[in-house]
């Protein structure tokens, strides 16, 4: 499992925003997003292709996390390694790369 610097920044920024908006939820969210990412270590192929995959270079999958409007964890698989590329809230526009 490799979390790219871009994805790590996404997580830090989202957590920072959540800490100002809803501090109790921010801790819960951070724990949950980490668990969701670690979960990708087993059977990452079971998650669907991201709708943006056709427009981006490579095969990009997504793991959804959360309830009403889920967060999207974008990742790719190279041989036996899962690369976390990007994390964003589901209400944001599609990822353009």
C-alpha positions, 0 to 999 in steps of 0.5 A: 500500500502506497499513499501518494503525497497528493492523496496524503495532502487531500486527507490532511486538508479534509481533516483540517477542514472537518476539525474546524467545522465539526471537531468530534466528527473529524476524529471519527472521519480520520479513523474511518478513512484510514480503515477504508484505505487499509481495507483496500489491501485485501481484494482491491479489484472488488471495487469498481472503476471510477467514472473518471477512469476513461478520461485519466491515464490508467485504470483508476478504481474507487472505494466509497467511504461514508454514508449520505454523500460518500468520500471517494478514495481513488486508487490504482493497482500495479502488480501487487501494490495498491496506490492511493491517488486521491481522496475527495468528497463525493459532492465535488466535481469529477476528478480531472487528474 
